[in-house]
Amino acid sequence: KPISKCPACGSENREPVEL
């Protein structure tokens, strides 16, 4: 699944990204 660089952002990615 595509991971966005935005924390808790994106419709397909609901998981928060740690920077």
GIBEL-V234020 format. One line per field, one symbol per residue. burial: + if it has 9 or more other ideal C-beta (glycine too) atoms within 8 Angstrom, else -. A space follows every 10 residues. Layout:
# GIBEL-V234020
burial = ???
This chain:
# GIBEL-V234020
burial = ---------- --+---+--
